[in-house]
Amino acid sequence: MFEEKDFTIIGADAERGEAFARKPVTYWGDAFRRFKENKVAVVAFVVLFLLVISVIVVPILSPYDYTKQDLRSRKEWPSAEHIFGTDSLGRDLFTRVFQGGRVSLAIGIIGAAVVAIVGCIYGGIAAYFGGWVDMAMMRVVEVLSSVPNLLVIIMMSLLFDSSSVSTLLFAMCITGWCPVARLVRSQMLQISASEYVMAARVMGVSPLKIVLTHMIPNTISLIIVNITFRIPGFIFSEAFLSYVGLGVQPPSTSWGALASEGQVTLSFYPYMMFFPAFFIALTMLCFTLMGDGLRDALDPKLRR
């Protein structure tokens, strides 16, 4: 048995009573700290940053125009003069690969941002009102989700009589926002029953303002991670469509279009397909690894 002499009364330090055990950090500050600890995600972010800078700067500084043809330099293998070689029309592949990267990355980033914005607003409104409004809006989502993307893109190309980047992006976004709307709705159904949302309703705040200022900000971490994972999906979709001839058309180019051109001469000039395919794979891998890191960093359950 313990006796009174076995214990020592320490007392309270009035001067340090209000001191923090550690330096206080915000949610975003702690998420940034945890993201930096994930070395793989940081490396992926650095590679993506350098890639974005390259696709912006290289076509400007390159001495070759990505559309200029030089039939005397047709199908030259990589050399000091042409780092990635030339294609069947004598165009410099180094310049064309980074020019194509502009189109592919723009489609991926803009497309993911558009579907995230539309999906967040749509899913937020459905979750806020609930009842028959939610049921009707979700039935619309199910109908749109059942339509194959390839069919939508073909219909849009015939309707607008165009295969431009804007038409392709519009066609990919028509049904692309549906999974985001479902995801956001499921999260916001939980938030809509919280006390601060009920207080905003009692105070007469408009439904749209409640969705934009209360519900969406509390799901922003989920939205950021979703955008990060959807960017490589858009890039791959564009590459596939361009590969089969339904995407970007000349004189514009993209990684998918370059891979489609290179597969014709794959047996004899494999470098024409290797470089665009390599950048497609590298970009998708880096976005996936960075998305994994963001998901772990933004998950409050893993906060220490």
C-alpha positions, 0 to 999 in steps of 0.5 A: 500500500502507498503511504503519504510519504511516498508522494511529493506535492509539486504544486502549480506554476502560476507563470506557466499555467497558460503556456502551450505544450507545443507551438500551436499550428493550424489545420493547413499548417499541420497538413503542409508539415505532414506533406513535406514528410512524405518524400515521394509526394514531394519529389512528385510535386517537384517533378510536376513543377519542373514539367509545367515550367518546361512546357511553358518555357521550352516552346518559347526558347526553342530555335525551332517552330513546332509546325515548321517542316524541314523535309531534308531532316526527316526521321532523324534520330536524337542528336545534339541538333535535335534532342528528341529527333525529328518526325516524318515531316522533319519537325523538331520533336523536342519542341513538339513534345513540350508544345503538346504538353501544354495542351495535355496539361491544360486539358487535365487541369482545366477539365478537373477544375471545371468538373470539381466546381460544377460537381461541388455546387450541384452536389451541395445543393442536392444535399442541402435541400434533400427530399424530392429535390435530392432525389430528382437531381441524383436521378439526373446524375445517374442518367448522365453517368450511364452515357458513354463518354466516347459517344458524347465526344463523337456527338459533340464533334458532329454537332459543332463540326469541330475537333478543337481543344475547346470542343474536346474539353467541353465534351469530356466535362459534360458527364465528368462532373457526375462522380464529383457530385456524388462524392460531395453530396455524400459528405455534405449530407453529414455537414448539413445536419450540423449545428452551424448550418442549422443556425445559418438557416434560422438566421435567414442565410440564402441556400446558395450562400450556405453551400458556398461559405459553410458546406463546401469549405468543410469539404475542401480537403476532399475536393483538392484530393479529388482534383489531383486524382482526376487530372491524370484521368483527363490527360489519359482520356485526351491521350486516348482520344487523340491516339484514336483520331478523335482528339486534337487535330493538326496543326495543334498537337498533344502527347496523345496525338504525337503518340498516335503519329509515332505508332505508325513508324514504331518498328523503325523509329521507336523514339517518335512514340517513346518520348510522348508516351514517357511524358504521359506516364511520368505525368500520370504517375507524379499526379497519382503519387502527389494525390496519395500524399495530399490525401494522407496529409489532409486526413484529420484522422492521421493528425498527430 
